[in-house]
Amino acid sequence: MLSTSIADLSLTGIFGTTEYKLKGGDDTDYRQNEFSAWLSYPIMKNLQGLLIYDQVFKAQAGYPSLTQVGVGLIYSF
């Protein structure tokens, strides 16, 4: 995991690999790589905006690689 801040913008990224077998399937070992990034920026004193990006590489055979993008708000109290 790598985190950094540029002015008020906070950026965190993580890359990982998962190894697994399918339940009820063959004994094949599957491997999947994933990258996730989170960007946050303070909007007000207790409120932050959040942008999330997630990418799956080398997905299981027969399944597509996934890309997800999300936005949200974080309220601290």
VENURDA-V71501 format. One record per pair of residues at least 24 apart in sequence whose C-alpha atoms are under 10 Angstrom apart, sorted by the first residue. I is the first residue (numbers start at 1). GAP is how many residues later the second one is. Records with the same first field share a line. If there is no record, write none. Layout:
BEGIN
I: GAP / GAP
END
This chain:
BEGIN
1: 34 / 35 / 36
2: 35
3: 34 / 35 / 36
4: 35
5: 34 / 35 / 36
7: 34
8: 32 / 33 / 34 / 35
9: 30 / 31 / 32 / 33 / 40
10: 28 / 29 / 30 / 31 / 32 / 40
11: 26 / 27 / 28 / 29 / 30 / 39 / 40
12: 24 / 25 / 26 / 27 / 28 / 40
13: 24 / 25 / 26 / 39 / 40 / 41
14: 24 / 40
15: 39 / 40 / 41
16: 40
17: 39 / 40 / 41
20: 40
22: 38
29: 31
30: 28 / 29 / 30 / 31
31: 26 / 27 / 28 / 29
32: 24 / 25 / 26 / 27 / 28 / 33
33: 24 / 25 / 26 / 32
34: 24 / 25 / 31 / 32 / 33
35: 32
36: 31 / 32 / 33
37: 32
38: 31 / 32 / 33
39: 32
40: 31 / 32 / 33 / 34
41: 32 / 33
42: 31 / 32 / 33
43: 30 / 31
44: 31
45: 30 / 31
46: 28 / 29 / 30 / 31
47: 26 / 27 / 28 / 29 / 30
48: 24 / 25 / 26 / 27 / 28
49: 24 / 25 / 26
50: 24
END
